[in-house]
């Protein structure tokens, strides 16, 4: 509800209205409180106020009870008592413009994003990858971008992962170590995500943020409600999805500075999930977005149980505070209450810490930013009831709202354009092969050659199939007159459109018509039996061709001498005879061979040294194991027994020898 040009949220006991300035809404805010203390109603009242002043709103409906905003509220004894306690002179029940969204496409318009839009950082969090696996996934995105393999859905990502895993040895030399075991771990994580239905989120048509900025003909901002009751069962997916939404808004909206009212307001329920287990790099990105998104006219409100659930760097950016009751049953709860009380500007009329534990349902401590940007003194207020329905909207009514939306049908049909899966599966023309409508020399890689290797230079004369016509009669062989060659064309990938555009090459050296296609039809004439003529030598011509450069990953134009092979119909580079090497070149080759030999000897010495070191380490380990065994109680006992037995045996042998010697001398 609006109070003049401000949002009226609650009323103090004086009574006086507690309002929020719309110009300060982009300083962000916090709605905190224990379960069942009224956070959802506060959220609903604020969303109604923003919508009434023409500001679009986005909110995640975790429990499903925000869907009732599409219907008008109804009066009751409790509502009437609350209206009277708040001193509202006139209260009208009404509905608000609502657009329902659902990641699974069941309770609203589907919400999709491409794998490329999600990026490796957020996708790693959604898949639950560790640091090493996240690094490999970043390399996968880099390789796919360098190879012009567009990743739109999970099928594309799995195809690229399989392709890179099969060629990991090649890419390791360029991009760093890519272990096949890590690729397998990422593939298993994707399988788990698909079992949870997360693969539905990836694909096209992707969400357009502009569809959230709509305003009705009456000047009311659209309230976009995401059905998150099912999504919330997977906290990792829910938090990653919400972070992606925030990053998309941050990246797509322009800088506008401070406005009289925000362009869009986000409400993030269960905000503590956004930061649980959040890696340091992602946490820094979130903090940066929260600090800078204000200048883009976007306000962000976090809803959680305790302010301590949020990082200190994020908590310090939240200027508008609404604190519902907290229950202090343990020392940790009491510490959370103290932290919450310290975030408010004190009011001399009451003790903030004591008030937080004594708030009733529907009451809150409120501190909004004043005109100059300073926080107002905290006020204890009763929250107004919402004008719309409190509770879940019936399924039939939800379906009517969805079908009556202007966006109905825009996101329902899944699009599947050419992307990495189709290219790697070979179901469409690859990026390297293109057959134009006119004869031209076109690069044609061998079908069995791996994509990561430098392709062989094979060029083929191609031509669109001629129209059906009668076979010409057999004529005596004649030398065909040269005809001008048509202009040459080749295809260049345009990443902005995801398609290929044709570029013109300089005209090629004229070839004979026999070299590029069938001769033109001739008038009928008698068939003459003539002996076959000796085959003419294949023509050699210098033509501009496209050659793949593995150093840059691009195709460059180069003049190459080509000769037609009549047996295959392909043009191949002319093999130039090798000239003898001069003294300098011979010396260079000998030096390189000597260098290679020394390098091989060095590696062999290192291998032998490593083997000696390993054997010495094994001997030290064995000696240490024997020492540990001897030092143990059992070892000492064994050593004592062995020593005693040895002494006894030695004494017996000595006595026997001495007896033998005595008897020998005594006998003499």
Beta strands, then each sheet from edge to edge (+ up, - down):
strand 1: 2-3
strand 2: 6-11
strand 3: 17-20
strand 4: 29-32
strand 5: 56-61
strand 6: 98-102
strand 7: 109-110
strand 8: 223-227
strand 9: 264-268
strand 10: 298-304
strand 11: 320-323
strand 12: 363-367
strand 13: 379-383
strand 14: 440-443
strand 15: 458-462
strand 16: 489-494
strand 17: 499-504
strand 18: 540-549
strand 19: 554-565
strand 20: 570-573
sheet 1: 1+ 2- 3+
sheet 2: 1+ 2- 13+ 12- 11+ 4+ 10+ 9+ 5+ 8+ 6+ 7+
sheet 3: 14+ 15- 20+ 19- 18+
sheet 4: 16+ 17-
end
